[in-house]
Amino acid sequence: MASYNAARLTFMPVFRPDEEPRLRELLDALERPVELVVALGPEETPLPGARDVDFSAETVRIVEGLTALSERVTSRIEQQPDGVILFPAVLVLPAGEDMGLRYFGTPYGYELASLVGAVLEAGRPAPSLTPESLERLAALDRDLAIDVFVTPT
Amino acid sequence: MLLAYKLALASPHVSAAAIEAGEFPRLADEMNVWAVPRIVVNGVPQWDGAVREPVFVDRILAPSVG
């Protein structure tokens, strides 16, 4: 996309230089590897006045910026994988297993922390919830799809 | 958002998705998204705003949800 914003973003680092060492350390310490699948396909037309950004290209750039920090996190790109209807999307797979973690849209701004948080959680061998929460969840016998609408600002 | 991901990792019955409202305005409109985070379960809007883990789990597991 030929636009001022797209050209500017290309040169903008995904992470601040001062936060990279700590993030590398956290990612290198992941107890199980995490795979990120970037799902690309037809994008919805954003609201009038939305930033003039190539969301798919920006999502690929962010995910590759994350995987460049540690061998514990890898990524691949898929065109319109089964079961994904919003694009771009990032599927977070702990040890390559699909446990239902998705990010629909471009994880920039404050929402970059959501993607990083998902990766750090997915890299733990056990969930970091309280024993009370885990006990209650163990009794769950119906399927719940939680969608959390977010904005990057 | 992180709590929803933690629940998905903890239970095979739970999946969790963040949806960037600005990139999917039609869906955000359907879910009447005016404030974020807006929590939707099985396609039904539940509440707006971040809450602590016990409250989140309480609300998500309420019999009326899902």
Backbone of each chain as ProteinMPNN parsed JSONL, in Angstrom:
{"seq_chain_A": "MASYNAARLTFMPVFRPDEEPRLRELLDALERPVELVVALGPEETPLPGARDVDFSAETVRIVEGLTALSERVTSRIEQQPDGVILFPAVLVLPAGEDMGLRYFGTPYGYELASLVGAVLEAGRPAPSLTPESLERLAALDRDLAIDVFVTPT", "coords_chain_A": {"N_chain_A": [[0.861, -1.189, 0.0], [0.671, 2.091, -0.94], [1.294, 4.576, 0.998], [1.64, 7.282, 3.271], [1.628, 6.493, 5.962], [2.008, 3.699, 5.846], [4.569, 3.546, 4.774], [5.97, 4.791, 6.788], [5.552, 3.072, 8.974], [6.935, 0.817, 8.214], [9.53, 1.281, 8.899], [9.441, 1.51, 11.549], [10.378, 0.257, 14.67], [9.195, -2.869, 16.073], [9.333, -3.403, 18.787], [10.451, -1.432, 21.546], [13.871, -0.486, 21.83], [14.782, -0.595, 24.478], [13.096, -2.398, 25.712], [13.48, -4.804, 24.561], [15.635, -6.625, 25.479], [14.645, -7.695, 27.947], [12.304, -8.905, 27.085], [13.312, -10.813, 25.304], [14.585, -12.44, 27.165], [12.393, -13.398, 28.664], [11.013, -14.806, 26.689], [12.896, -16.685, 25.844], [12.894, -18.231, 28.083], [10.6, -19.71, 27.975], [8.719, -22.571, 28.735], [7.517, -24.354, 27.075], [7.477, -24.541, 23.491], [6.068, -22.008, 21.345], [3.85, -21.588, 18.708], [3.013, -19.301, 16.19], [0.387, -18.652, 14.061], [-0.181, -16.784, 11.309], [-3.043, -15.74, 9.92], [-4.202, -14.97, 6.821], [-6.404, -13.133, 4.635], [-9.368, -11.935, 2.921], [-9.884, -8.62, 3.96], [-12.031, -6.787, 6.192], [-13.626, -3.694, 5.34], [-12.265, -0.971, 6.959], [-13.432, 1.482, 9.416], [-14.466, 4.731, 8.183], [-11.902, 7.115, 8.03], [-10.184, 5.673, 9.512], [-6.834, 4.616, 10.299], [-4.581, 4.699, 7.583], [-3.542, 1.91, 6.804], [-1.854, -1.066, 5.874], [-3.204, -3.71, 7.053], [-2.757, -6.504, 7.082], [-0.079, -6.799, 6.214], [1.16, -5.386, 8.226], [0.531, -6.915, 10.467], [1.92, -9.29, 9.908], [4.497, -8.239, 10.006], [4.7, -7.483, 12.717], [4.395, -9.956, 14.045], [6.586, -11.338, 13.019], [8.566, -9.748, 14.046], [8.347, -10.397, 16.696], [8.93, -13.161, 16.723], [11.539, -13.042, 15.945], [12.923, -12.545, 18.198], [13.306, -14.804, 19.761], [14.105, -18.283, 19.631], [12.228, -19.898, 20.684], [9.763, -19.144, 19.905], [7.875, -19.436, 17.039], [6.743, -18.815, 13.656], [4.237, -18.995, 11.082], [2.694, -18.376, 7.893], [-0.642, -18.515, 6.81], [-3.042, -18.824, 4.227], [-6.347, -17.999, 4.516], [-7.121, -20.132, 6.508], [-8.965, -23.088, 7.588], [-11.902, -22.501, 9.491], [-11.353, -19.914, 10.247], [-12.595, -16.692, 9.942], [-12.276, -13.996, 10.02], [-9.983, -11.517, 9.041], [-6.832, -9.737, 9.155], [-5.626, -12.49, 11.213], [-4.237, -13.842, 14.219], [-3.208, -16.919, 15.304], [-2.58, -18.542, 18.28], [-0.534, -21.067, 19.204], [0.147, -23.329, 21.613], [2.954, -25.332, 21.919], [2.419, -26.14, 19.32], [-0.229, -26.904, 19.364], [-3.695, -26.355, 18.85], [-5.431, -24.509, 21.009], [-7.478, -22.803, 21.03], [-6.853, -20.063, 21.129], [-6.968, -16.826, 19.919], [-6.174, -13.892, 17.998], [-7.85, -11.387, 16.542], [-7.305, -9.156, 14.011], [-4.952, -6.427, 13.965], [-2.291, -6.613, 16.1], [-1.315, -4.045, 17.451], [0.034, -1.115, 19.132], [-1.341, -0.676, 22.391], [-2.378, -3.204, 22.351], [-0.435, -4.929, 21.534], [0.696, -5.919, 23.786], [-1.228, -7.751, 24.577], [-0.915, -9.837, 22.743], [1.739, -10.581, 23.261], [1.425, -11.328, 25.93], [-0.307, -13.498, 25.6], [1.4, -15.271, 24.302], [3.37, -15.669, 26.26], [1.838, -16.855, 28.282], [0.939, -19.13, 26.93], [3.288, -20.464, 26.698], [3.733, -21.551, 29.146], [3.785, -24.52, 31.14], [1.609, -25.063, 32.752], [-1.568, -23.538, 33.502], [-1.681, -20.123, 34.651], [-3.596, -19.598, 36.723], [-5.578, -19.091, 39.72], [-5.83, -21.721, 42.225], [-8.513, -21.949, 42.983], [-9.936, -20.892, 40.812], [-9.169, -22.73, 38.833], [-10.294, -25.057, 39.823], [-13.016, -24.495, 39.636], [-13.25, -24.196, 36.882], [-12.712, -26.766, 36.063], [-15.054, -28.055, 36.458], [-16.622, -27.247, 34.44], [-18.92, -27.916, 31.866], [-19.897, -27.125, 29.448], [-19.533, -25.547, 26.214], [-17.734, -22.538, 25.865], [-17.298, -19.63, 24.12], [-15.258, -17.032, 24.297], [-15.261, -13.718, 23.417], [-13.333, -10.846, 23.246], [-13.666, -7.559, 22.793], [-11.447, -5.122, 21.686], [-9.334, -2.167, 21.593], [-6.526, -0.54, 20.054], [-5.688, 1.773, 21.264]], "CA_chain_A": [[0.0, 0.0, 0.0], [1.488, 3.303, -1.015], [0.742, 5.64, 1.828], [2.636, 7.831, 4.18], [1.667, 5.685, 7.177], [2.599, 2.386, 5.578], [6.003, 3.74, 4.608], [6.531, 5.146, 8.089], [5.515, 1.906, 9.847], [7.938, -0.146, 7.784], [10.801, 1.566, 9.556], [9.227, 1.657, 12.995], [10.627, -1.039, 15.312], [8.014, -3.432, 16.735], [9.558, -3.22, 20.228], [11.441, -0.402, 21.876], [15.179, -1.112, 22.121], [14.979, -0.829, 25.911], [12.267, -3.502, 26.216], [13.844, -6.048, 23.866], [16.409, -7.613, 26.254], [13.779, -8.367, 28.923], [11.379, -9.755, 26.339], [14.113, -11.963, 24.848], [14.808, -13.282, 28.337], [11.124, -14.058, 28.987], [10.667, -15.752, 25.62], [13.874, -17.786, 25.89], [12.59, -19.055, 29.257], [9.334, -20.439, 27.8], [8.941, -23.994, 28.995], [7.159, -25.089, 25.856], [7.535, -23.617, 22.36], [4.786, -21.449, 20.913], [3.805, -21.308, 17.28], [2.024, -18.297, 15.808], [-0.06, -18.767, 12.675], [-0.809, -15.559, 10.826], [-4.054, -16.103, 8.931], [-4.498, -13.831, 5.948], [-7.539, -13.304, 3.74], [-10.012, -10.652, 2.629], [-10.108, -7.794, 5.158], [-13.221, -5.936, 6.218], [-13.285, -2.281, 5.159], [-12.326, -0.321, 8.276], [-14.241, 2.686, 9.529], [-13.921, 5.91, 7.522], [-11.016, 7.876, 8.908], [-9.232, 4.779, 10.186], [-5.489, 4.818, 9.783], [-4.347, 4.127, 6.271], [-2.515, 0.921, 7.098], [-2.052, -2.41, 5.337], [-3.281, -4.462, 8.309], [-2.143, -7.838, 6.949], [1.384, -6.651, 6.181], [1.602, -4.922, 9.535], [0.432, -8.064, 11.374], [3.067, -10.164, 9.598], [5.718, -7.564, 10.491], [4.711, -7.548, 14.183], [4.634, -11.346, 14.457], [7.983, -11.681, 12.698], [9.387, -9.016, 15.013], [8.3, -11.158, 17.946], [9.632, -14.447, 16.575], [12.969, -12.764, 15.77], [13.552, -12.38, 19.502], [13.611, -16.067, 20.431], [13.82, -19.512, 18.874], [11.104, -20.594, 21.338], [8.531, -18.701, 19.248], [8.004, -19.523, 15.583], [5.508, -18.39, 12.988], [4.05, -19.292, 9.664], [1.562, -17.649, 7.321], [-1.586, -19.355, 6.074], [-4.119, -18.106, 3.552], [-7.708, -18.429, 4.843], [-7.21, -21.489, 7.078], [-10.308, -23.525, 8.012], [-12.403, -22.047, 10.79], [-11.043, -18.494, 10.497], [-13.404, -15.907, 9.003], [-11.879, -12.59, 10.105], [-8.561, -11.402, 8.66], [-5.86, -10.755, 9.532], [-5.771, -13.094, 12.535], [-3.066, -14.571, 14.722], [-3.569, -18.071, 16.132], [-1.474, -18.82, 19.209], [-0.569, -22.522, 19.406], [1.148, -23.839, 22.554], [3.559, -26.577, 21.423], [1.793, -26.497, 18.046], [-1.597, -27.395, 19.56], [-4.699, -25.3, 18.825], [-6.256, -24.523, 22.219], [-8.543, -21.804, 20.9], [-6.409, -18.684, 21.386], [-6.95, -16.066, 18.668], [-6.206, -12.427, 17.998], [-8.365, -10.941, 15.247], [-6.906, -7.775, 13.767], [-3.514, -6.16, 14.039], [-1.969, -6.378, 17.525], [-0.356, -2.96, 17.638], [-0.28, -0.229, 20.259], [-1.497, -1.37, 23.665], [-2.764, -4.6, 22.16], [0.751, -5.766, 21.361], [0.875, -6.584, 25.079], [-2.135, -8.914, 24.624], [-0.295, -10.925, 21.993], [2.916, -11.029, 24.022], [0.881, -12.021, 27.104], [-0.827, -14.798, 25.148], [2.552, -16.127, 24.016], [4.008, -16.035, 27.534], [0.945, -17.812, 28.954], [0.919, -20.379, 26.159], [4.566, -21.126, 26.899], [3.791, -22.182, 30.476], [3.231, -25.876, 31.105], [0.323, -25.093, 33.47], [-2.164, -22.198, 33.491], [-1.364, -19.323, 35.845], [-4.817, -19.174, 37.417], [-5.585, -19.542, 41.109], [-6.415, -23.066, 42.375], [-9.979, -21.823, 43.045], [-10.426, -20.734, 39.431], [-8.952, -23.99, 38.111], [-11.28, -26.021, 40.32], [-14.315, -24.146, 39.061], [-13.202, -24.478, 35.438], [-12.704, -28.222, 35.864], [-16.445, -28.526, 36.503], [-17.344, -26.705, 33.279], [-19.268, -28.984, 30.927], [-20.462, -26.587, 28.203], [-18.52, -24.792, 25.483], [-17.837, -21.086, 25.967], [-16.396, -18.879, 23.237], [-15.152, -15.672, 24.841], [-14.704, -12.684, 22.53], [-13.056, -9.599, 23.949], [-13.433, -6.468, 21.848], [-10.38, -4.258, 22.189], [-8.793, -1.175, 20.66], [-5.091, -0.404, 20.322], [-5.324, 3.048, 21.908]], "C_chain_A": [[0.897, 1.239, 0.0], [0.82, 4.395, -0.185], [1.824, 6.114, 2.769], [2.78, 6.922, 5.404], [2.363, 4.35, 6.952], [4.105, 2.511, 5.463], [6.655, 4.023, 5.954], [6.623, 3.911, 8.982], [6.601, 0.897, 9.491], [9.247, 0.042, 8.549], [10.663, 1.69, 11.075], [9.504, 0.312, 13.675], [9.365, -1.533, 16.027], [8.114, -3.223, 18.246], [10.58, -2.12, 20.445], [12.765, -1.09, 22.222], [15.358, -1.422, 23.602], [14.127, -1.97, 26.452], [12.665, -4.844, 25.582], [14.616, -7.048, 24.728], [15.542, -8.396, 27.244], [12.824, -9.337, 28.22], [12.094, -11.005, 25.808], [14.286, -12.976, 25.987], [13.538, -14.08, 28.663], [10.787, -15.132, 27.95], [11.624, -16.946, 25.62], [13.568, -18.745, 27.04], [11.286, -19.84, 29.104], [9.583, -21.94, 27.943], [8.437, -24.884, 27.867], [7.125, -24.087, 24.704], [6.138, -23.142, 21.959], [4.875, -21.142, 19.421], [2.71, -20.285, 17.008], [1.669, -18.504, 14.335], [-0.735, -17.454, 12.295], [-1.756, -15.959, 9.699], [-4.418, -14.87, 8.117], [-5.653, -14.163, 5.012], [-8.169, -11.947, 3.506], [-10.319, -9.87, 3.91], [-11.424, -7.039, 5.036], [-12.774, -4.488, 6.003], [-13.374, -1.58, 6.5], [-13.163, 0.942, 8.248], [-13.619, 3.836, 8.745], [-13.03, 6.676, 8.501], [-10.037, 7.006, 9.66], [-7.856, 4.98, 9.567], [-5.297, 4.067, 8.469], [-3.199, 3.124, 6.364], [-2.866, -0.376, 6.382], [-2.011, -3.361, 6.544], [-2.594, -5.834, 8.212], [-0.619, -7.735, 6.987], [1.909, -6.233, 7.556], [1.551, -6.072, 10.562], [1.597, -9.026, 11.152], [4.342, -9.555, 10.176], [5.824, -7.669, 12.018], [5.045, -8.973, 14.651], [6.078, -11.746, 14.161], [8.949, -10.941, 13.62], [9.458, -9.753, 16.34], [9.112, -12.454, 17.826], [11.142, -14.236, 16.393], [13.688, -12.698, 17.112], [13.965, -13.702, 20.146], [13.268, -17.259, 19.554], [12.657, -20.284, 19.484], [9.763, -20.222, 20.703], [8.749, -18.724, 17.736], [6.695, -19.062, 14.944], [5.463, -18.922, 11.564], [2.811, -18.546, 9.192], [0.67, -18.633, 6.59], [-2.644, -18.467, 5.429], [-5.445, -18.762, 3.895], [-7.776, -19.866, 5.392], [-8.646, -21.797, 7.525], [-10.665, -22.938, 9.362], [-12.083, -20.603, 11.11], [-11.804, -17.658, 9.467], [-13.102, -14.411, 9.07], [-10.383, -12.5, 9.837], [-8.094, -9.957, 8.788], [-6.175, -11.315, 10.922], [-4.442, -13.739, 12.925], [-3.575, -15.686, 15.625], [-2.343, -18.403, 16.991], [-1.547, -20.296, 19.6], [0.526, -22.956, 20.382], [1.644, -25.201, 22.08], [2.858, -27.073, 20.149], [0.35, -26.94, 18.144], [-2.588, -26.224, 19.584], [-5.608, -25.428, 20.051], [-7.25, -23.364, 22.212], [-8.142, -20.375, 21.215], [-6.255, -17.944, 20.056], [-6.788, -14.584, 18.945], [-6.672, -12.021, 16.61], [-8.066, -9.459, 15.073], [-5.41, -7.655, 13.913], [-3.137, -5.807, 15.476], [-0.918, -5.29, 17.716], [-0.796, -2.086, 18.807], [-0.379, -1.028, 21.55], [-1.781, -2.857, 23.471], [-1.594, -5.515, 21.802], [1.008, -6.547, 22.648], [-0.046, -7.803, 25.204], [-1.517, -10.103, 23.899], [0.916, -11.475, 22.75], [2.455, -11.822, 25.251], [0.36, -13.404, 26.735], [0.324, -15.765, 24.904], [3.205, -16.593, 25.325], [3.153, -17.045, 28.291], [0.974, -19.166, 28.254], [2.209, -21.17, 26.364], [4.732, -21.745, 28.275], [3.225, -23.597, 30.384], [1.881, -25.987, 31.817], [-0.23, -23.666, 33.52], [-1.857, -21.424, 34.776], [-2.633, -18.722, 36.436], [-4.755, -19.678, 38.854], [-6.17, -20.957, 41.182], [-7.948, -23.014, 42.405], [-10.561, -21.723, 41.624], [-10.306, -22.048, 38.668], [-9.98, -25.039, 38.52], [-12.652, -25.75, 39.705], [-14.359, -24.472, 37.569], [-13.272, -25.978, 35.155], [-14.124, -28.775, 35.834], [-17.248, -28.053, 35.285], [-17.656, -27.82, 32.283], [-19.976, -28.458, 29.678], [-19.398, -25.717, 27.534], [-18.782, -23.293, 25.575], [-16.807, -20.44, 25.046], [-16.384, -17.431, 23.726], [-14.529, -14.764, 23.781], [-14.507, -11.422, 23.352], [-12.751, -8.521, 22.905], [-12.463, -5.474, 22.468], [-10.089, -3.158, 21.163], [-7.321, -0.957, 21.026], [-4.723, 0.869, 21.06], [-6.05, 3.202, 23.24]], "O_chain_A": [[1.772, 1.39, 0.853], [-0.116, 5.051, -0.642], [2.803, 5.412, 3.022], [3.892, 6.613, 5.833], [3.195, 3.923, 7.754], [4.841, 1.679, 5.993], [7.759, 3.551, 6.228], [7.627, 3.707, 9.665], [7.124, 0.205, 10.365], [9.973, -0.917, 8.81], [11.637, 1.941, 11.785], [8.909, -0.691, 13.283], [8.568, -0.736, 16.523], [7.123, -2.909, 18.906], [11.467, -1.909, 19.618], [12.77, -2.156, 22.837], [16.013, -2.403, 23.952], [14.4, -2.469, 27.544], [12.221, -5.899, 26.035], [14.278, -8.232, 24.712], [15.682, -9.613, 27.368], [12.574, -10.442, 28.701], [11.552, -12.109, 25.856], [14.154, -14.185, 25.799], [13.6, -15.285, 28.908], [10.335, -16.224, 28.294], [11.202, -18.085, 25.417], [13.93, -19.92, 26.99], [10.904, -20.569, 30.02], [10.515, -22.497, 27.362], [8.873, -26.025, 27.72], [6.787, -22.921, 24.904], [5.146, -23.823, 22.218], [5.829, -20.529, 18.943], [1.604, -20.397, 17.538], [2.547, -18.527, 13.473], [-1.74, -17.065, 12.892], [-1.326, -16.454, 8.658], [-4.878, -13.862, 8.654], [-5.858, -15.319, 4.643], [-7.583, -10.919, 3.848], [-10.94, -10.4, 4.832], [-11.87, -6.7, 3.941], [-11.687, -4.097, 6.427], [-14.433, -1.581, 7.126], [-13.556, 1.415, 7.181], [-12.396, 3.926, 8.643], [-13.386, 6.855, 9.666], [-9.161, 7.51, 10.363], [-7.738, 5.46, 8.44], [-5.789, 2.954, 8.284], [-2.05, 3.436, 6.051], [-4.037, -0.744, 6.292], [-0.939, -3.763, 6.998], [-1.931, -6.266, 9.154], [0.047, -8.487, 7.699], [2.973, -6.677, 7.987], [2.428, -6.182, 11.419], [2.189, -9.518, 12.113], [5.166, -10.258, 10.761], [6.907, -7.914, 12.551], [5.874, -9.165, 15.541], [6.715, -12.421, 14.97], [10.024, -11.45, 13.936], [10.484, -9.741, 17.021], [9.884, -12.796, 18.722], [11.932, -15.143, 16.656], [14.914, -12.783, 17.167], [14.869, -13.728, 20.981], [12.273, -17.25, 18.829], [12.15, -21.224, 18.871], [8.755, -20.891, 20.928], [9.685, -18.113, 17.222], [5.672, -18.936, 15.617], [6.479, -19.243, 10.946], [1.979, -18.134, 10.0], [1.151, -19.484, 5.841], [-3.084, -17.479, 6.018], [-5.654, -19.939, 3.603], [-8.427, -20.721, 4.792], [-9.433, -20.892, 7.801], [-9.833, -22.885, 10.268], [-12.503, -20.105, 12.154], [-11.677, -17.884, 8.264], [-13.618, -13.64, 8.261], [-9.605, -13.308, 10.345], [-8.879, -9.038, 8.555], [-6.896, -10.696, 11.704], [-3.641, -14.124, 12.073], [-4.289, -15.43, 16.595], [-1.226, -18.525, 16.488], [-2.502, -20.725, 20.246], [1.704, -22.955, 20.027], [0.849, -26.116, 21.863], [2.724, -28.278, 19.935], [-0.251, -27.315, 17.138], [-2.35, -25.221, 20.257], [-6.442, -26.33, 20.128], [-7.793, -22.991, 23.252], [-8.999, -19.552, 21.535], [-5.508, -18.377, 19.179], [-7.208, -14.082, 19.988], [-5.988, -12.272, 15.618], [-8.502, -8.62, 15.861], [-4.691, -8.653, 13.978], [-3.614, -4.806, 16.011], [0.221, -5.57, 18.091], [-1.859, -2.294, 19.393], [0.406, -1.948, 21.779], [-1.457, -3.672, 24.335], [-1.746, -6.737, 21.77], [1.475, -7.685, 22.613], [0.31, -8.78, 25.862], [-1.585, -11.235, 24.377], [1.09, -12.689, 22.861], [3.029, -12.862, 25.572], [0.564, -14.368, 27.474], [0.237, -16.942, 25.256], [3.548, -17.766, 25.473], [3.682, -17.988, 28.878], [1.027, -20.212, 28.9], [2.225, -22.393, 26.223], [5.743, -22.39, 28.553], [2.285, -23.84, 29.627], [1.097, -26.892, 31.528], [0.533, -22.701, 33.573], [-1.784, -22.008, 35.857], [-2.737, -17.511, 36.626], [-3.977, -20.578, 39.172], [-6.927, -21.353, 40.296], [-8.608, -23.929, 41.911], [-11.545, -22.384, 41.291], [-11.222, -22.439, 37.944], [-10.474, -25.804, 37.692], [-13.357, -26.677, 39.306], [-15.367, -24.96, 37.057], [-13.819, -26.404, 34.138], [-14.372, -29.834, 35.257], [-18.412, -28.418, 35.122], [-16.768, -28.581, 31.9], [-20.582, -29.228, 28.933], [-18.485, -25.216, 28.19], [-19.91, -22.836, 25.386], [-15.605, -20.671, 25.176], [-17.367, -16.704, 23.586], [-13.417, -15.008, 23.311], [-15.409, -10.986, 24.067], [-11.724, -8.564, 22.228], [-12.627, -5.043, 23.609], [-10.541, -3.218, 20.02], [-6.923, -1.167, 22.172], [-3.568, 1.041, 21.448], [-5.873, 4.208, 23.927]]}, "seq_chain_B": "MLLAYKLALASPHVSAAAIEAGEFPRLADEMNVWAVPRIVVNGVPQWDGAVREPVFVDRILAPSVG", "coords_chain_B": {"N_chain_B": [[-7.861, -9.09, 28.64], [-5.968, -11.035, 28.843], [-6.849, -12.735, 30.881], [-8.965, -14.1, 29.692], [-7.561, -15.581, 27.782], [-6.078, -17.173, 29.548], [-8.097, -18.721, 30.681], [-8.879, -20.172, 28.435], [-6.618, -21.702, 28.0], [-6.728, -23.254, 30.212], [-9.017, -24.805, 30.101], [-10.574, -27.227, 28.047], [-13.047, -26.602, 27.143], [-13.226, -23.939, 26.689], [-12.731, -21.205, 24.52], [-10.849, -18.377, 23.35], [-10.882, -15.124, 22.075], [-9.37, -12.144, 21.012], [-10.707, -9.228, 19.609], [-10.127, -6.747, 17.374], [-11.741, -3.849, 17.514], [-11.888, -1.629, 15.769], [-11.027, -2.582, 13.335], [-12.924, -4.343, 12.597], [-15.611, -3.244, 12.093], [-18.303, -3.843, 11.482], [-18.938, -6.161, 12.899], [-18.366, -5.204, 15.447], [-20.369, -3.312, 15.64], [-22.64, -4.954, 15.595], [-22.372, -6.131, 18.059], [-22.782, -4.043, 19.67], [-20.6, -2.407, 20.535], [-19.35, 0.01, 22.499], [-17.658, 0.736, 24.469], [-14.46, -0.398, 25.56], [-12.558, -2.956, 27.311], [-15.021, -4.995, 25.743], [-16.894, -7.688, 26.75], [-17.907, -10.657, 25.292], [-19.848, -13.557, 25.165], [-20.285, -16.603, 23.583], [-21.459, -15.221, 21.474], [-23.119, -13.388, 22.713], [-23.351, -10.245, 24.168], [-21.82, -9.409, 27.312], [-20.546, -7.801, 29.446], [-18.847, -4.64, 30.04], [-15.476, -3.621, 30.45], [-12.481, -4.097, 32.459], [-11.99, -6.684, 34.851], [-11.177, -8.261, 38.023], [-9.6, -11.515, 38.506], [-11.271, -13.454, 40.094], [-13.818, -12.345, 39.817], [-14.117, -12.257, 37.067], [-14.075, -15.012, 36.438], [-16.326, -15.83, 37.898], [-18.372, -14.442, 36.532], [-18.129, -15.415, 33.898], [-18.654, -18.122, 34.265], [-21.217, -18.128, 35.167], [-24.497, -19.534, 35.42], [-26.317, -18.467, 33.633], [-24.873, -17.681, 31.467], [-23.747, -18.409, 28.231]], "CA_chain_B": [[-7.742, -10.081, 27.568], [-5.107, -12.127, 29.28], [-7.645, -13.684, 31.667], [-9.712, -14.952, 28.754], [-6.593, -16.546, 27.248], [-5.736, -18.134, 30.602], [-9.209, -19.67, 30.798], [-8.848, -21.072, 27.276], [-5.52, -22.648, 28.206], [-7.033, -24.115, 31.355], [-10.176, -25.665, 29.878], [-10.845, -27.544, 26.637], [-14.378, -26.087, 26.778], [-13.178, -22.484, 26.519], [-11.851, -20.583, 23.532], [-10.777, -16.944, 23.648], [-10.406, -14.31, 20.958], [-9.406, -10.682, 21.041], [-11.164, -8.707, 18.313], [-9.812, -5.322, 17.295], [-13.04, -3.293, 17.132], [-11.768, -0.697, 14.65], [-10.793, -3.296, 12.078], [-14.107, -5.138, 12.272], [-16.689, -2.358, 12.567], [-19.651, -4.435, 11.369], [-19.094, -7.059, 14.042], [-18.416, -4.361, 16.647], [-21.719, -2.721, 15.639], [-23.59, -6.012, 15.972], [-22.202, -6.404, 19.489], [-22.974, -2.759, 20.364], [-19.372, -2.047, 21.243], [-19.161, 1.453, 22.727], [-16.51, 0.859, 25.364], [-13.654, -1.623, 25.565], [-12.909, -4.187, 26.622], [-16.383, -5.527, 25.847], [-16.814, -9.152, 26.827], [-19.012, -11.336, 24.617], [-19.707, -15.009, 25.291], [-21.146, -17.308, 22.625], [-22.177, -14.246, 20.642], [-24.007, -12.536, 23.513], [-22.592, -9.293, 24.989], [-21.997, -9.644, 28.746], [-20.242, -6.594, 30.214], [-17.709, -3.83, 29.589], [-14.486, -3.238, 31.462], [-11.604, -5.125, 33.022], [-12.298, -7.08, 36.228], [-10.204, -9.172, 38.608], [-9.813, -12.922, 38.141], [-12.443, -14.147, 40.672], [-15.041, -11.763, 39.246], [-14.156, -12.719, 35.674], [-14.469, -16.433, 36.435], [-17.719, -15.838, 38.352], [-19.287, -13.967, 35.479], [-18.068, -16.314, 32.742], [-19.229, -19.434, 34.598], [-22.602, -17.993, 35.649], [-25.376, -20.443, 34.677], [-27.051, -17.754, 32.581], [-23.947, -17.348, 30.38], [-23.467, -19.525, 27.317]], "C_chain_B": [[-6.98, -11.309, 28.025], [-5.885, -13.183, 30.074], [-8.41, -14.634, 30.754], [-8.77, -15.999, 28.155], [-6.231, -17.597, 28.3], [-6.831, -19.181, 30.764], [-9.19, -20.679, 29.647], [-7.745, -22.122, 27.432], [-5.846, -23.656, 29.296], [-8.175, -25.086, 31.094], [-10.38, -25.949, 28.396], [-12.212, -27.033, 26.186], [-14.362, -24.59, 26.46], [-12.248, -22.113, 25.359], [-11.896, -19.082, 23.769], [-10.193, -16.179, 22.47], [-10.452, -12.839, 21.321], [-9.853, -10.235, 19.656], [-10.932, -7.203, 18.308], [-11.037, -4.611, 16.684], [-12.956, -2.404, 15.889], [-11.585, -1.374, 13.306], [-12.0, -4.118, 11.654], [-15.358, -4.383, 12.734], [-18.081, -2.98, 12.479], [-19.927, -5.339, 12.569], [-19.205, -6.256, 15.346], [-19.789, -3.696, 16.777], [-22.748, -3.738, 16.121], [-23.546, -6.274, 17.473], [-22.32, -5.131, 20.323], [-21.752, -2.337, 21.17], [-19.234, -0.526, 21.304], [-17.949, 1.697, 23.613], [-15.75, -0.46, 25.309], [-12.908, -1.75, 26.894], [-14.393, -4.531, 26.798], [-16.294, -7.037, 25.767], [-18.092, -9.757, 26.245], [-18.799, -12.836, 24.77], [-20.75, -15.694, 24.418], [-22.035, -16.337, 21.857], [-23.102, -13.312, 21.389], [-23.169, -11.572, 24.367], [-22.89, -9.482, 26.472], [-21.736, -8.395, 29.573], [-19.064, -5.852, 29.578], [-16.757, -3.624, 30.755], [-13.693, -4.415, 31.994], [-12.019, -5.417, 34.463], [-11.239, -8.057, 36.716], [-10.592, -10.636, 38.347], [-11.05, -13.567, 38.778], [-13.765, -13.644, 40.085], [-15.215, -12.247, 37.802], [-14.664, -14.157, 35.604], [-15.932, -16.579, 36.866], [-18.685, -15.514, 37.22], [-19.311, -14.918, 34.286], [-18.778, -17.63, 33.037], [-20.665, -19.336, 35.12], [-23.527, -18.864, 34.791], [-26.088, -19.767, 33.519], [-26.184, -17.455, 31.362], [-23.67, -18.604, 29.554], [-24.679, -20.385, 27.132]], "O_chain_B": [[-7.288, -12.444, 27.659], [-5.615, -14.378, 29.955], [-8.49, -15.833, 31.021], [-9.136, -17.168, 28.032], [-6.094, -18.777, 27.977], [-6.553, -20.365, 30.958], [-9.444, -21.868, 29.84], [-7.914, -23.279, 27.046], [-5.317, -24.768, 29.31], [-8.296, -26.092, 31.793], [-10.363, -25.03, 27.577], [-12.509, -27.028, 24.992], [-15.367, -24.038, 26.015], [-11.139, -22.633, 25.236], [-12.866, -18.568, 24.325], [-9.144, -16.539, 21.937], [-11.44, -12.348, 21.867], [-9.428, -10.8, 18.648], [-11.478, -6.477, 19.139], [-11.325, -4.758, 15.497], [-13.856, -2.425, 15.05], [-11.939, -0.82, 12.265], [-12.098, -4.543, 10.503], [-16.065, -4.822, 13.641], [-18.945, -2.683, 13.303], [-21.0, -5.291, 13.171], [-20.01, -6.569, 16.222], [-20.308, -3.536, 17.882], [-23.61, -3.43, 16.944], [-24.564, -6.6, 18.083], [-22.007, -5.122, 21.514], [-21.86, -1.959, 22.337], [-19.028, 0.133, 20.285], [-17.296, 2.736, 23.518], [-16.332, -1.511, 25.042], [-12.65, -0.736, 27.544], [-14.945, -4.371, 27.886], [-15.7, -7.595, 24.844], [-19.203, -9.414, 26.65], [-17.699, -13.336, 24.535], [-21.943, -15.402, 24.506], [-23.213, -16.605, 21.624], [-23.806, -12.517, 20.766], [-22.369, -12.014, 25.192], [-24.039, -9.686, 26.862], [-22.609, -7.964, 30.327], [-18.383, -6.375, 28.696], [-17.18, -3.473, 31.901], [-14.149, -5.558, 31.987], [-12.361, -4.5, 35.209], [-10.489, -8.617, 35.916], [-11.736, -10.949, 38.017], [-11.829, -14.188, 38.055], [-14.704, -14.414, 39.883], [-16.316, -12.597, 37.379], [-15.558, -14.479, 34.821], [-16.684, -17.355, 36.277], [-19.67, -16.215, 36.99], [-20.372, -15.198, 33.728], [-19.433, -18.193, 32.159], [-21.263, -20.351, 35.477], [-23.361, -18.927, 33.573], [-26.427, -20.418, 32.531], [-26.699, -17.022, 30.331], [-23.403, -19.685, 30.08], [-24.631, -21.371, 26.396]]}, "name": "protein", "num_of_chains": 2, "seq": "MASYNAARLTFMPVFRPDEEPRLRELLDALERPVELVVALGPEETPLPGARDVDFSAETVRIVEGLTALSERVTSRIEQQPDGVILFPAVLVLPAGEDMGLRYFGTPYGYELASLVGAVLEAGRPAPSLTPESLERLAALDRDLAIDVFVTPTMLLAYKLALASPHVSAAAIEAGEFPRLADEMNVWAVPRIVVNGVPQWDGAVREPVFVDRILAPSVG"}
